Amino acid sequence: MSAAESDDRYAHLVIVLNYGWRVIECRHGTQWILQHRNRTETVARHAWRGRSYCRTKKALLRCCDEHAGQIDPAARKILMALPDRINPERLKISHIEATS
């Protein structure tokens, strides 16, 4: 597993939506990131790039629908099963650490 959010083997993958799109949890657990695979003709290798950064399921679903194109039905079920907000406990801990 990789710690780099742009890597195919990133450890906090939520779901692959289709060949060119996926959703991950950011390394700090404070947001979901809708990512797209970049084009090989523009860079030396495939890498995942962030398109949208969401803290609520509602926003994530809207961004996926607007940008990702056809979403695999099994992936859609997983998206629908996500909590309404990304782990709020992590947000509280991050805020406490940032203000300490």
N, C-alpha and C positions, 0 to 999 in steps of 0.2 A: 504494500500500500504506500501511497505517496502523500506528502503533506502539501504539495503544490496544487492549488485549486484548478490550474489549467491542465493538469495531467490526466490522462485516461484512467489511471489507477488511483485517483484521489480517494482518500479513505471515507469521506462523508457524502457519498453519492446517495441521493434520495431515489431518483428514477430516471431512466433514459426514456424520453418521450418518443423519439424516432431517430433516424440515423444522424441528423444534424443538430439535435437539441436534447438537453438534459437539465435536471434540477439537482443542485447540491445544497448542502447546509454549509454556510461559511465556517472557516476554521474556529471562530469564536462562538459559534452556535447562536448568533443573534439575528440571522436573516437567511432566507432561502435565496439562492441565486439561479436565475434562468440563464443558462449558457448555450452558446452556439459554437459549432466547430468551425474554425476559420478555414479559409481556402488555401490549399497547398500551393497554388500558383503565386500567392502573395507573400508567403513566408517559407522558411526552410522545412518546417514540419507542421503536422496537424497539432493544434492546441485548442483548448476550450477557452472562450472569451465570455465575460459577463455581459448580459444584455439588460437584465432587470434584477433589481434587488428588493425583496419583499419580506415584510414581517408578518403579514396576514395571509391566510389561505385565499381570501377573496381577491386580494391584489395579485397573488401568484397565479390563480386561475385566469384572471383577466389578461395578464401578460402572456401566459401560455397560449391562450386563444388568439390573441392579437399577433403573436410573432412566430410561434412554433409550427404552424401549419397543421397537417394531419397528425393527431396524437393517437398512439396505439391504445385501444380500448382498455387493456389491462393496466397501462400506465395511468389512464384517466381514473380508474378505480382507486389506485394508490394515492393520487393527488386528492381525490375526494375524501379519503380516509385521514388526511393530515389534520392536526388540530387547527382550530380557528386562528391561533397565533403561534409563532415559533416559540419554543420553550421560554416562558416569561421568567422562570427562576434564574436562568442564565443571564437574562437582561438585568435583573436586580443585582446579581453578584458582580457583573461587569461594571455597573454604575457605582456600586460600593467601592470596588477596587480603584476605579478612576478618580473618585473623590477623596480617597484616603491619602 
